[in-house]
Amino acid sequence: MADPIKIVKLNLLVVEGHDDAFFFAALVKHLNLENIQILPIGGKTKLRDNLGALVTSPNFSNVTSLGIVRDANDNPTGAFQSVHDALESANLPSPQRPFELSGQDPQVMIMILPEEERTGSLEDLCLSSVENDEIIYCVEQHFGCLEEREITLPRNIAKAKVQVFLGSKEESGKRLGEAAQAGYWPLDSNVFTQIRNSLYEIGS
């Protein structure tokens, strides 16, 4: 998140990085939610400091809704608690559960991906959205081959699978967020229902 932070819309969505920002920009556009501003924070470790900077930014007093997106990784409870504590530190409303709006002026929501009490990340959701794509069979074969040959697998399998999937497209080399803008992820898929509904709540 750049400093100073320029707030230009009434509803804010804070995401971890620029790739996430590209993805959510595509989804917000797909949903015709024109009143949501997306702010990448440059990584989850910077959330506390950047929330502090956000609340002191000009026009923050005009903000009506604030959503914060965080990957669960291997600890969804810990991820939620980390965001909850950062909100309290910034004297902002702190929801008691993911995907619930809390407080007023602004209302605040914490979105833990892929979903409450499930480990993983945005990459896992995107992979689920294309699980019936014929390319996924080839992706699984690729990693199965690595296992059979006892080759050390990447630490982040979901991210690696996304890269292999996108590398199989005619226009390869896109990152996850760029792929969303190119239409490679079916944004109407049921796997994104919770995210879509949450964005409607934030952007309404």
ChimeraX commands (.cxc) that place a marker at each C-alpha (Angstrom):
marker #1 position 0.00,0.00,0.00 radius 0.5
marker #1 position 1.56,3.28,-1.07 radius 0.5
marker #1 position 2.12,6.09,1.40 radius 0.5
marker #1 position 0.28,8.43,1.49 radius 0.5
marker #1 position -2.87,6.39,0.95 radius 0.5
marker #1 position -5.36,8.05,-1.37 radius 0.5
marker #1 position -8.94,7.09,-0.57 radius 0.5
marker #1 position -11.27,7.77,-3.48 radius 0.5
marker #1 position -14.25,5.48,-2.77 radius 0.5
marker #1 position -16.61,4.81,0.12 radius 0.5
marker #1 position -15.94,1.08,0.36 radius 0.5
marker #1 position -12.43,-0.34,0.74 radius 0.5
marker #1 position -11.08,-3.84,0.18 radius 0.5
marker #1 position -7.61,-4.48,1.61 radius 0.5
marker #1 position -5.76,-7.42,0.05 radius 0.5
marker #1 position -2.31,-8.92,0.58 radius 0.5
marker #1 position -0.54,-8.06,-2.67 radius 0.5
marker #1 position -0.80,-6.77,-6.20 radius 0.5
marker #1 position -1.67,-10.19,-7.66 radius 0.5
marker #1 position -4.63,-10.43,-5.27 radius 0.5
marker #1 position -5.56,-6.87,-6.22 radius 0.5
marker #1 position -5.69,-7.82,-9.91 radius 0.5
marker #1 position -7.92,-10.80,-9.10 radius 0.5
marker #1 position -10.36,-8.81,-6.99 radius 0.5
marker #1 position -10.37,-5.95,-9.47 radius 0.5
marker #1 position -11.53,-8.44,-12.11 radius 0.5
marker #1 position -14.19,-9.83,-9.78 radius 0.5
marker #1 position -15.43,-6.40,-8.70 radius 0.5
marker #1 position -15.69,-5.38,-12.36 radius 0.5
marker #1 position -17.49,-8.65,-13.17 radius 0.5
marker #1 position -20.03,-7.88,-10.43 radius 0.5
marker #1 position -20.43,-4.23,-11.52 radius 0.5
marker #1 position -19.49,-3.01,-8.05 radius 0.5
marker #1 position -18.10,0.38,-8.96 radius 0.5
marker #1 position -17.89,1.74,-5.42 radius 0.5
marker #1 position -15.16,-0.58,-4.06 radius 0.5
marker #1 position -11.54,0.56,-3.95 radius 0.5
marker #1 position -8.93,-2.19,-3.72 radius 0.5
marker #1 position -5.77,-1.55,-1.69 radius 0.5
marker #1 position -2.84,-4.02,-1.71 radius 0.5
marker #1 position -0.89,-3.94,1.57 radius 0.5
marker #1 position 2.31,-5.59,0.33 radius 0.5
marker #1 position 2.03,-8.73,2.46 radius 0.5
marker #1 position 0.21,-9.89,5.58 radius 0.5
marker #1 position 3.07,-8.90,7.89 radius 0.5
marker #1 position 2.46,-5.24,7.03 radius 0.5
marker #1 position -1.26,-5.26,7.84 radius 0.5
marker #1 position -1.02,-3.77,11.33 radius 0.5
marker #1 position 1.19,-0.85,10.26 radius 0.5
marker #1 position -0.80,-0.15,7.10 radius 0.5
marker #1 position -4.14,-0.19,8.90 radius 0.5
marker #1 position -2.70,2.41,11.24 radius 0.5
marker #1 position -1.73,4.52,8.22 radius 0.5
marker #1 position -5.10,3.92,6.58 radius 0.5
marker #1 position -7.21,5.25,9.46 radius 0.5
marker #1 position -5.20,8.49,9.54 radius 0.5
marker #1 position -5.54,9.04,5.78 radius 0.5
marker #1 position -7.59,11.94,4.42 radius 0.5
marker #1 position -11.19,10.91,3.63 radius 0.5
marker #1 position -11.08,7.76,5.81 radius 0.5
marker #1 position -13.87,9.28,7.89 radius 0.5
marker #1 position -16.07,8.99,4.78 radius 0.5
marker #1 position -15.50,5.23,4.43 radius 0.5
marker #1 position -18.64,3.19,5.10 radius 0.5
marker #1 position -17.33,-0.37,4.62 radius 0.5
marker #1 position -13.93,-2.02,4.99 radius 0.5
marker #1 position -13.14,-5.57,3.92 radius 0.5
marker #1 position -9.84,-7.28,4.67 radius 0.5
marker #1 position -8.81,-10.37,2.70 radius 0.5
marker #1 position -6.25,-12.80,4.10 radius 0.5
marker #1 position -5.16,-16.30,3.07 radius 0.5
marker #1 position -5.66,-18.97,5.73 radius 0.5
marker #1 position -2.50,-20.82,4.68 radius 0.5
marker #1 position -2.03,-23.62,7.23 radius 0.5
marker #1 position -3.79,-21.86,10.13 radius 0.5
marker #1 position -7.19,-20.30,9.39 radius 0.5
marker #1 position -7.84,-19.54,13.07 radius 0.5
marker #1 position -4.47,-17.84,13.46 radius 0.5
marker #1 position -4.97,-15.88,10.24 radius 0.5
marker #1 position -8.32,-14.57,11.45 radius 0.5
marker #1 position -6.94,-13.70,14.88 radius 0.5
marker #1 position -4.04,-11.81,13.32 radius 0.5
marker #1 position -6.42,-9.59,11.32 radius 0.5
marker #1 position -8.73,-9.23,14.34 radius 0.5
marker #1 position -5.84,-8.03,16.51 radius 0.5
marker #1 position -4.64,-5.60,13.81 radius 0.5
marker #1 position -8.13,-4.08,13.63 radius 0.5
marker #1 position -8.27,-3.65,17.39 radius 0.5
marker #1 position -4.84,-2.02,17.33 radius 0.5
marker #1 position -6.19,0.49,14.78 radius 0.5
marker #1 position -9.32,1.10,16.92 radius 0.5
marker #1 position -11.54,-0.34,14.21 radius 0.5
marker #1 position -14.51,-2.71,14.65 radius 0.5
marker #1 position -13.32,-6.31,15.03 radius 0.5
marker #1 position -15.71,-9.02,13.77 radius 0.5
marker #1 position -15.98,-12.18,15.85 radius 0.5
marker #1 position -16.21,-14.47,12.82 radius 0.5
marker #1 position -15.03,-14.43,9.20 radius 0.5
marker #1 position -17.40,-13.12,6.51 radius 0.5
marker #1 position -19.57,-11.16,8.96 radius 0.5
marker #1 position -19.95,-7.37,8.93 radius 0.5
marker #1 position -19.34,-5.72,12.27 radius 0.5
marker #1 position -19.58,-2.18,13.59 radius 0.5
marker #1 position -20.55,1.09,11.97 radius 0.5
marker #1 position -18.70,3.86,10.15 radius 0.5
marker #1 position -17.07,1.79,8.90 radius 0.5
marker #1 position -18.60,-1.65,8.87 radius 0.5
marker #1 position -15.78,-4.19,8.81 radius 0.5
marker #1 position -15.51,-7.71,7.40 radius 0.5
marker #1 position -12.62,-10.19,7.58 radius 0.5
marker #1 position -12.49,-12.59,4.62 radius 0.5
marker #1 position -10.32,-15.67,5.22 radius 0.5
marker #1 position -9.61,-17.67,2.06 radius 0.5
marker #1 position -10.40,-20.22,0.83 radius 0.5
marker #1 position -13.14,-20.28,3.49 radius 0.5
marker #1 position -13.70,-20.32,7.24 radius 0.5
marker #1 position -11.85,-23.19,9.03 radius 0.5
marker #1 position -10.23,-24.45,5.82 radius 0.5
marker #1 position -6.51,-24.27,5.17 radius 0.5
marker #1 position -5.28,-22.93,1.85 radius 0.5
marker #1 position -5.40,-19.73,-0.15 radius 0.5
marker #1 position -6.93,-17.90,-3.09 radius 0.5
marker #1 position -4.97,-20.27,-5.34 radius 0.5
marker #1 position -6.95,-23.22,-3.94 radius 0.5
marker #1 position -10.24,-21.51,-4.75 radius 0.5
marker #1 position -9.14,-20.76,-8.29 radius 0.5
marker #1 position -8.04,-24.36,-8.81 radius 0.5
marker #1 position -11.39,-25.60,-7.49 radius 0.5
marker #1 position -13.17,-23.39,-10.01 radius 0.5
marker #1 position -11.49,-25.24,-12.90 radius 0.5
marker #1 position -11.44,-28.74,-11.41 radius 0.5
marker #1 position -13.38,-30.10,-14.40 radius 0.5
marker #1 position -11.12,-28.45,-16.95 radius 0.5
marker #1 position -9.24,-31.04,-19.01 radius 0.5
marker #1 position -5.98,-29.23,-18.32 radius 0.5
marker #1 position -6.27,-30.08,-14.60 radius 0.5
marker #1 position -5.88,-33.78,-15.44 radius 0.5
marker #1 position -2.55,-32.96,-17.04 radius 0.5
marker #1 position -1.55,-30.79,-14.09 radius 0.5
marker #1 position -2.20,-33.65,-11.67 radius 0.5
marker #1 position -0.27,-36.02,-13.91 radius 0.5
marker #1 position 2.68,-33.62,-13.82 radius 0.5
marker #1 position 2.88,-33.59,-10.03 radius 0.5
marker #1 position 2.13,-37.29,-9.82 radius 0.5
marker #1 position 5.13,-37.92,-12.05 radius 0.5
marker #1 position 7.34,-35.83,-9.76 radius 0.5
marker #1 position 6.21,-37.89,-6.76 radius 0.5
marker #1 position 6.81,-41.18,-8.53 radius 0.5
marker #1 position 10.35,-40.10,-9.33 radius 0.5
marker #1 position 10.83,-38.93,-5.73 radius 0.5
marker #1 position 11.52,-35.37,-6.85 radius 0.5
marker #1 position 11.02,-32.81,-4.10 radius 0.5
marker #1 position 7.71,-31.04,-4.61 radius 0.5
marker #1 position 7.30,-27.26,-4.32 radius 0.5
marker #1 position 6.48,-25.99,-0.82 radius 0.5
marker #1 position 3.32,-24.32,-2.05 radius 0.5
marker #1 position 1.62,-26.95,-4.20 radius 0.5
marker #1 position -1.46,-24.83,-4.94 radius 0.5
marker #1 position 0.64,-21.95,-6.24 radius 0.5
marker #1 position 2.74,-24.37,-8.31 radius 0.5
marker #1 position -0.37,-26.00,-9.78 radius 0.5
marker #1 position -1.75,-22.59,-10.73 radius 0.5
marker #1 position 1.50,-21.81,-12.54 radius 0.5
marker #1 position 1.42,-25.10,-14.45 radius 0.5
marker #1 position -2.28,-24.62,-15.31 radius 0.5
marker #1 position -1.72,-21.10,-16.59 radius 0.5
marker #1 position 1.44,-22.16,-18.40 radius 0.5
marker #1 position -0.72,-24.52,-20.42 radius 0.5
marker #1 position -2.87,-21.72,-21.82 radius 0.5
marker #1 position -2.36,-20.39,-25.34 radius 0.5
marker #1 position -1.21,-17.09,-23.85 radius 0.5
marker #1 position 0.99,-18.41,-21.06 radius 0.5
marker #1 position 2.99,-16.62,-18.39 radius 0.5
marker #1 position 0.14,-14.81,-16.65 radius 0.5
marker #1 position -0.06,-14.58,-12.88 radius 0.5
marker #1 position -3.21,-15.55,-10.99 radius 0.5
marker #1 position -4.66,-12.04,-10.94 radius 0.5
marker #1 position -3.80,-11.36,-14.56 radius 0.5
marker #1 position -5.47,-14.65,-15.44 radius 0.5
marker #1 position -8.67,-13.46,-13.75 radius 0.5
marker #1 position -8.63,-10.34,-15.89 radius 0.5
marker #1 position -8.05,-12.49,-18.97 radius 0.5
marker #1 position -11.10,-14.63,-18.12 radius 0.5
marker #1 position -9.21,-17.83,-17.28 radius 0.5
marker #1 position -11.03,-18.31,-13.95 radius 0.5
marker #1 position -14.83,-18.76,-14.17 radius 0.5
marker #1 position -15.87,-16.01,-11.77 radius 0.5
marker #1 position -19.49,-17.24,-11.76 radius 0.5
marker #1 position -18.38,-20.60,-10.34 radius 0.5
marker #1 position -20.04,-21.74,-7.13 radius 0.5
marker #1 position -16.66,-21.84,-5.40 radius 0.5
marker #1 position -16.61,-18.03,-5.44 radius 0.5
marker #1 position -20.17,-17.66,-4.08 radius 0.5
marker #1 position -19.09,-16.64,-0.58 radius 0.5
marker #1 position -16.63,-14.08,-1.93 radius 0.5
marker #1 position -19.19,-12.66,-4.34 radius 0.5
marker #1 position -21.82,-12.35,-1.60 radius 0.5
marker #1 position -19.30,-10.69,0.71 radius 0.5
marker #1 position -18.34,-8.15,-1.95 radius 0.5
marker #1 position -22.01,-7.33,-2.51 radius 0.5
marker #1 position -22.33,-6.67,1.24 radius 0.5
marker #1 position -19.23,-4.49,1.31 radius 0.5
marker #1 position -20.09,-2.64,-1.87 radius 0.5
marker #1 position -23.77,-2.04,-1.27 radius 0.5
marker link #1:1,2 radius 0.2
marker link #1:2,3 radius 0.2
marker link #1:3,4 radius 0.2
marker link #1:4,5 radius 0.2
marker link #1:5,6 radius 0.2
marker link #1:6,7 radius 0.2
marker link #1:7,8 radius 0.2
marker link #1:8,9 radius 0.2
marker link #1:9,10 radius 0.2
marker link #1:10,11 radius 0.2
marker link #1:11,12 radius 0.2
marker link #1:12,13 radius 0.2
marker link #1:13,14 radius 0.2
marker link #1:14,15 radius 0.2
marker link #1:15,16 radius 0.2
marker link #1:16,17 radius 0.2
marker link #1:17,18 radius 0.2
marker link #1:18,19 radius 0.2
marker link #1:19,20 radius 0.2
marker link #1:20,21 radius 0.2
marker link #1:21,22 radius 0.2
marker link #1:22,23 radius 0.2
marker link #1:23,24 radius 0.2
marker link #1:24,25 radius 0.2
marker link #1:25,26 radius 0.2
marker link #1:26,27 radius 0.2
marker link #1:27,28 radius 0.2
marker link #1:28,29 radius 0.2
marker link #1:29,30 radius 0.2
marker link #1:30,31 radius 0.2
marker link #1:31,32 radius 0.2
marker link #1:32,33 radius 0.2
marker link #1:33,34 radius 0.2
marker link #1:34,35 radius 0.2
marker link #1:35,36 radius 0.2
marker link #1:36,37 radius 0.2
marker link #1:37,38 radius 0.2
marker link #1:38,39 radius 0.2
marker link #1:39,40 radius 0.2
marker link #1:40,41 radius 0.2
marker link #1:41,42 radius 0.2
marker link #1:42,43 radius 0.2
marker link #1:43,44 radius 0.2
marker link #1:44,45 radius 0.2
marker link #1:45,46 radius 0.2
marker link #1:46,47 radius 0.2
marker link #1:47,48 radius 0.2
marker link #1:48,49 radius 0.2
marker link #1:49,50 radius 0.2
marker link #1:50,51 radius 0.2
marker link #1:51,52 radius 0.2
marker link #1:52,53 radius 0.2
marker link #1:53,54 radius 0.2
marker link #1:54,55 radius 0.2
marker link #1:55,56 radius 0.2
marker link #1:56,57 radius 0.2
marker link #1:57,58 radius 0.2
marker link #1:58,59 radius 0.2
marker link #1:59,60 radius 0.2
marker link #1:60,61 radius 0.2
marker link #1:61,62 radius 0.2
marker link #1:62,63 radius 0.2
marker link #1:63,64 radius 0.2
marker link #1:64,65 radius 0.2
marker link #1:65,66 radius 0.2
marker link #1:66,67 radius 0.2
marker link #1:67,68 radius 0.2
marker link #1:68,69 radius 0.2
marker link #1:69,70 radius 0.2
marker link #1:70,71 radius 0.2
marker link #1:71,72 radius 0.2
marker link #1:72,73 radius 0.2
marker link #1:73,74 radius 0.2
marker link #1:74,75 radius 0.2
marker link #1:75,76 radius 0.2
marker link #1:76,77 radius 0.2
marker link #1:77,78 radius 0.2
marker link #1:78,79 radius 0.2
marker link #1:79,80 radius 0.2
marker link #1:80,81 radius 0.2
marker link #1:81,82 radius 0.2
marker link #1:82,83 radius 0.2
marker link #1:83,84 radius 0.2
marker link #1:84,85 radius 0.2
marker link #1:85,86 radius 0.2
marker link #1:86,87 radius 0.2
marker link #1:87,88 radius 0.2
marker link #1:88,89 radius 0.2
marker link #1:89,90 radius 0.2
marker link #1:90,91 radius 0.2
marker link #1:91,92 radius 0.2
marker link #1:92,93 radius 0.2
marker link #1:93,94 radius 0.2
marker link #1:94,95 radius 0.2
marker link #1:95,96 radius 0.2
marker link #1:96,97 radius 0.2
marker link #1:97,98 radius 0.2
marker link #1:98,99 radius 0.2
marker link #1:99,100 radius 0.2
marker link #1:100,101 radius 0.2
marker link #1:101,102 radius 0.2
marker link #1:102,103 radius 0.2
marker link #1:103,104 radius 0.2
marker link #1:104,105 radius 0.2
marker link #1:105,106 radius 0.2
marker link #1:106,107 radius 0.2
marker link #1:107,108 radius 0.2
marker link #1:108,109 radius 0.2
marker link #1:109,110 radius 0.2
marker link #1:110,111 radius 0.2
marker link #1:111,112 radius 0.2
marker link #1:112,113 radius 0.2
marker link #1:113,114 radius 0.2
marker link #1:114,115 radius 0.2
marker link #1:115,116 radius 0.2
marker link #1:116,117 radius 0.2
marker link #1:117,118 radius 0.2
marker link #1:118,119 radius 0.2
marker link #1:119,120 radius 0.2
marker link #1:120,121 radius 0.2
marker link #1:121,122 radius 0.2
marker link #1:122,123 radius 0.2
marker link #1:123,124 radius 0.2
marker link #1:124,125 radius 0.2
marker link #1:125,126 radius 0.2
marker link #1:126,127 radius 0.2
marker link #1:127,128 radius 0.2
marker link #1:128,129 radius 0.2
marker link #1:129,130 radius 0.2
marker link #1:130,131 radius 0.2
marker link #1:131,132 radius 0.2
marker link #1:132,133 radius 0.2
marker link #1:133,134 radius 0.2
marker link #1:134,135 radius 0.2
marker link #1:135,136 radius 0.2
marker link #1:136,137 radius 0.2
marker link #1:137,138 radius 0.2
marker link #1:138,139 radius 0.2
marker link #1:139,140 radius 0.2
marker link #1:140,141 radius 0.2
marker link #1:141,142 radius 0.2
marker link #1:142,143 radius 0.2
marker link #1:143,144 radius 0.2
marker link #1:144,145 radius 0.2
marker link #1:145,146 radius 0.2
marker link #1:146,147 radius 0.2
marker link #1:147,148 radius 0.2
marker link #1:148,149 radius 0.2
marker link #1:149,150 radius 0.2
marker link #1:150,151 radius 0.2
marker link #1:151,152 radius 0.2
marker link #1:152,153 radius 0.2
marker link #1:153,154 radius 0.2
marker link #1:154,155 radius 0.2
marker link #1:155,156 radius 0.2
marker link #1:156,157 radius 0.2
marker link #1:157,158 radius 0.2
marker link #1:158,159 radius 0.2
marker link #1:159,160 radius 0.2
marker link #1:160,161 radius 0.2
marker link #1:161,162 radius 0.2
marker link #1:162,163 radius 0.2
marker link #1:163,164 radius 0.2
marker link #1:164,165 radius 0.2
marker link #1:165,166 radius 0.2
marker link #1:166,167 radius 0.2
marker link #1:167,168 radius 0.2
marker link #1:168,169 radius 0.2
marker link #1:169,170 radius 0.2
marker link #1:170,171 radius 0.2
marker link #1:171,172 radius 0.2
marker link #1:172,173 radius 0.2
marker link #1:173,174 radius 0.2
marker link #1:174,175 radius 0.2
marker link #1:175,176 radius 0.2
marker link #1:176,177 radius 0.2
marker link #1:177,178 radius 0.2
marker link #1:178,179 radius 0.2
marker link #1:179,180 radius 0.2
marker link #1:180,181 radius 0.2
marker link #1:181,182 radius 0.2
marker link #1:182,183 radius 0.2
marker link #1:183,184 radius 0.2
marker link #1:184,185 radius 0.2
marker link #1:185,186 radius 0.2
marker link #1:186,187 radius 0.2
marker link #1:187,188 radius 0.2
marker link #1:188,189 radius 0.2
marker link #1:189,190 radius 0.2
marker link #1:190,191 radius 0.2
marker link #1:191,192 radius 0.2
marker link #1:192,193 radius 0.2
marker link #1:193,194 radius 0.2
marker link #1:194,195 radius 0.2
marker link #1:195,196 radius 0.2
marker link #1:196,197 radius 0.2
marker link #1:197,198 radius 0.2
marker link #1:198,199 radius 0.2
marker link #1:199,200 radius 0.2
marker link #1:200,201 radius 0.2
marker link #1:201,202 radius 0.2
marker link #1:202,203 radius 0.2
marker link #1:203,204 radius 0.2
view
